């Protein structure tokens, strides 16, 4: 019946319409499938009370989004408070997670890239400081990521973690340590382990990653293992 219908005058407009509907339907299915992207990050923490940030960049190193950030930085203004840098009763702790802060690139004034208490980050990407042991965080991007290779970064720091090379103030010791892994976004599951690639600035003056680890000791063991899994 459909074949005979196409032979008539209606075939001139019906056939293109059918093609459009098929194409539109496939696009809807693709969008729904993309909307289910889930990233799972698993950290094995050796210490408690660490400040942690996880974020994604594209293959060219362009910042994509923050995946996770500890609540003291995200909502309590740890990196953006009044007072001197090493003020015992306050002060902005610029050295907490400087690589993440500069990579995100949001200047809240006077080149401070940490969110202040009156401009907190969303609850969906933060939690209380994790305890020692296994910490698992699942993240769904607000907008589906395009297929391709991405890098995930993990930055970790702990106050009072001093050694003979790094003992700057009552709380500030060894600088933050940065881990990196890659993940492939597409229609298949992707998994990888992250490796340490360097550390942040000791005073948080920039967002560069220094590959020299020779002066670090206990800070290299704040995280024992880190991995990520992408599930389409």
N, C-alpha and C positions, 0 to 999 in steps of 0.2 A: 504493500500500500504506500509505504514511504517512497519507494522507488518511483511509482507512478506519479506521486505528488511532485517529486523533483522534476519530472518531465514537463510539468506545466509552467505557466507564467510565474508562479510563486517561487520557483527555484532560483530566480535571479536575486531575490532578497533573503530567502530562507537559508540557503547554504552559507553565506557569510555570517549570518546570525548564529548558526550552529557552531561554526568555527570559533567565533568570539566567545560563546558560552563555554565551550570546552577549554579554551585558553584561560578564561577567567576562573573557571573551576579549579584548574591546576594551580593557578596562582594562589587561590584561597588555601588549598591544601598545603602548599609550600609555606605560606605565611604561618599557618597553624603549627606546622612542624617546627619551623624556626623558633616560634614562641616558646617551645618547650626546652630550649637550651639550658642545661644545668652544668655548673662548674662546681666541683667539690675539691676543697683544699684540706689536706691532712698534715698537721704539724705534730711532731713529737718533741715536746718542750721539756728541757732538763731543769729549768728554773721557773718559779712563779713570779708574779708581779713584773712581767716584761711588757713593754710597750711594743705593739706590733702593727704593721700596716701591710696590706696586700693590694696590689693594683696590676692592671693590664696595660700593655702598650701594643701597638701594631708592629709589623715586621720592621718598619722604618724607625721605630722607637718613639712614635707619637703617642702621648698619653691617651688612653681610651676611657678608663673609669676606675674609681676606687672600689675594690671588692670588699675589703674589711679594714677596720681601724678600731683600736681599743678606745673605750669610752672616755678615758681621761683626756685624750687628745681630741676625740670627735665632738664631745659635748661639754666637757668641763674646762676647756680652754687651757690645758696644760702648756701648750706651746705659745700661747698668746695672752699673757697676764701682765698686769702692771708690776713694776719693780725692776730691780737690776737683774742681770743675767744669772748671777749666782746668789741671789737673795734667798736666805734661809726660810723666809716666811712667805715667799711668793716668787714673782718674777717669771718671765717667759723662758721656758726650757727649750731653746732653739735647737739644741743638740739631740732632742728626743728621736725624731724621725725625719731628718732634713732631706734625704733623697726623695722620699714620698712627697713631702711638702712642696719642694721646688718642682718636682715632676708634674704635680697637679696644677701648679702655676696660678693659684688664685691669691692675689696680693690683697691683704686686709688692711694695708696701710703701713708705711715705713718699712717696706720690704719684709713684712712678716707674712709668711705663707701658711700659717697655722690658723684654723678656725677659732675665733674668740668664743667665749661662753654665750654671748648674746646672738651668735650666728652658728648654732650647732649643726652638725651633719646628721643625716637621717638615721633613725633607729635601725632601719633595715640593713645598714652596713656596719653596725657597731655592737659591742657587747662589753660586759665587765672584763677586767683583765683575766685572762685564762689562768687556770692552775697548772702546775707541772703535770706532765703526762700527755695523753693524746688530746689534741684539739682539732675538731673537724668543723669546717664552715662551708655551707652550701650557698651558692650565689646564682641568681637568675638575672641576666642583663635586662634592663628596662626596655631596651630595643635590641632585637635580634642582631647578633654580630654577623658580618659578611664572612663567607668562607675564606680561609687563609691561615697563615701562621701568625701566632701571637706569642708575646713573652709575658710571663707573670713574674712579678718581683715581690719578694718578702723582705721587709726591713724589721729588724728587732733590736731593742736596746733595753738596758736595765740600769737604773740609778744605783749609785754606790758600788758599781762593778769596777773597782780600781785595780791597777797593777803598777809595777815600777815605772812604766812608761806613761801612764795616763792616770793622773791624780790632780784634778784641776780645782775642785771645790768640795764643799761638804757632800754634794750629791753626784757630781759629774765625774765620771771615770772614763772607761773605754768607750770609744765611739760606737755608733750603730753599725750593725753588720748587715750586709745586703746579699740575699740569695736570688738566683734567677733560674727559671726553667722555661721551656717552650711548649706550646700546646697547639694542635692543629684543629681548627674549627671547620667542620664539614658534616657529612652524613654518616660518619663512623666515630666510634668511641676513640678518644685519644688520651694517653696517660704518660706522664713523665715525672722524673725526680728533679728537684732544684739543687743547685750547687752554689756555694759561696763564691762571690765574684769580687768582693771588696768591702770597704766601709765608708761611712759618711764622714762629713767634716766634724772635727772634735768640738767645735763651737757652733755648728749649724750655720755657718756663714754662706754656704752655697749648697747646691744639690749634686755636686760631682761625686762619682764613685772612685775611691782611691783603691787600686788593686793591691797595695802593699799591706800584707797581713802580718808582717814580722814582729810588730809590737803588740799584737793582740794575743790574749791567752784565754781566760774563761769566757769571754764574749763569743768566741768561736763555737762554744758548746751550749749556748743558750737554746739553740734548736739542734736536736740530734739528727732529725730527718725531716724533709719537706717534699711533698708531692702533690700533684694536681691531676684530676680526671675530668675530661669533658664528655658529656653525654648529650647527643643531639635530641 
